[in-house]
Amino acid sequence: MVLTQLSLLNYKNFESKDLTFNSKINCFVGANGMGKTNILDAIYLLCFGKSYFNPVSSQNIRHGTDFFVVEGSFEKNEREEKIICSLKKNHKKIIKRNGKAYERFSDHIGLLPLVMISPADRDLIIEGSDTRRKFMDGVISQSDKEYLQHLLNYNKVLGQRNALLKYFAANHTFDKQTLAIYNEQLCTYGAEIFKKRTVFLEKFIPIFQEQYQAITGDKEQVDLVYESKLLQKAMPQLLEEHMERDRALQYTSVGIHKDDLGFKIAEYPIKKFGSQGQQKSYLIALKFAQFHFMKTLAKTKPLLVLDDIFDKLDEHRVAHIITLVNNENFGQLFLSDTHADRTEAVVKKIHQTYEIFKL
């Protein structure tokens, strides 16, 4: 898959920008604040319908204007896919594929696979379980429409159950039979999500471990550990046991929305026991594993987007990226850097065509 053209109108700091891309390597160089990351984010927006860095869509409209339009042309499986994402203040965002607007944004997920590697990925290590669940859900959803639908349905029912618990507390009442209706739906969707997460990790973890060893050359063992109460008890039993607690808290305290992914190095949490270098290697291995996993399932090479990556990595890790993009596994690459000379020196070592855009 290749992105051939990108047009921005009132997106973030760009009033208007038109770009035509190389089918292999595209580098955006310039000082901080010139909009390198914003271009990469616009590419992400076309693939996922949302910003990687700022999920509040209205905040991505350029100051002093009231709308943005991002347009891109992709070539996938010998077919052109023209995607337009637009937003006007106080209106709903619109995503169009080949001139036709999506009724549901979820239908767009998975069409255009992309892997983003960014300094912001450190949140996967330092933030709470929600960030790691979103990573896992995002990888699975791009290749499994049924999983995404189960997830949307689960979250909808979860919101309704939480609203009901708040209603009970506010009105000093309780109706176990009404609650049971939501419990049954949560259990149905939750069981499917739990099963698919388990199967996914069985396939994903060996790929991740292989990538980590390739990056570091070290013998230290790394692992991803699925942490879920459903590993010990079925969802109906969990909900029953936590019913009084849920009533007191006024929200649902157990379920697959509380699952986590433990990041381990030598059987210890990498957040506490991993060096900065080990943490960087861990995150890049995670994203490379995502790339290879998605490539296999999507039967096309995802776009690989590297934001400010060379400024954050030592030569060894940069060398591994070069190895990745220098073989047949690689598709189209986009990267940003503050140093034009450094970037050009790196890409010249790669036996691929490239384009450098100076901002």
C-alpha positions, 0 to 999 in steps of 0.5 A: 500500500502506498500514499501518493498524495496528501492535501491539507487545508486549515489542518493544525498549523497549515493553511494549505499544503499539497504533497506528492510522495515517493513510493518508498521513503519520505522525510520531513525535516526542519526546526521544531514547530514547523509542522513535521509531526502535523503532516504525519498526524494527518496521514494517521488521520486518513487511516484511522479517522482520528488524530494520533496526538489530539483526539479532540478533533475541533482542536485540530482546526487551524486557529482563526478558521472554522473547518479543516479538510485532509485529503489523500490518495492511496494505491492498494491492491492496484486500486486507488482509494481516495479518502477525505476527512473534514470537520466544521466547528459545531458539526460532525466529522465526515469521512469519505471513501471515493466520494461516499461518506461513511455512516459508521466510522468503524467501517473505515478501520482496517482499510488502510493499515498504518503503524506509528512509532512516536516518542508519545509511545512511552505512555504505553509504559508509564500510563495506566491500563487504559493505554495498553488496552487501547493498543491491544484493541487497536491492533486486533480491530484493524484485522477483525471487524467482528472484534471491533463491533463486539468492543463497541457494543460492550462499551455501549452496554457498559455505559448504560449499566453505569448510568443505571447504577447511578440512577439507583443511587440517586433515587435510593432504589435497586432492581436486580432484574433490570441490572441482570439484563445489562449483565447478560449483554456484558457477559455475551460481548465480554466473553467474545472479546476475552477469547479474541484477546487471548488468541491474539496474544498467543500469536503476537507475543512470539513475534514481539520477542523475536523483534526485541532480540533482533533489535538488542542482540541481548539474551534478556527475556521479555514478555507480555502478560495478559492480566484479566480477572476472567482468567480465574472466574467467568464474567457472570460470577464476577459481576455477581460477586461485585454487585454490592461494590458496584452499587456503592461505587456507582460504576462497573468495577469488573470486566474486560474493560479492566484488563491490562497488559503486563510489560515484563523484562526478566519477569519484572515490570519494565516500568520499574526495572528497565533502563531507558534503553531497554524501554525504548527497545521494548516499545520499538519491538512492540511496534515492529511486531504490530507491523509484521502481525498486521502485514500478514493479516492485511495481505499488504504492507502497512505504512510505517510512520516514524515521528522524531525517531532518530533523535530518540535512538542510539545508532544500534536501534537506528541500524535496525530500522535501516535493516527493516526498511532495506529488505522486502518486508518494507513498504512505504516509510514516512519519518521526521527529524530536526537534522536534515544532514543526519536524515540524508546520511541515514537514508542514503545507506538504504538502497531505496528511492527517497524524497526529503521535504524541508519545512 
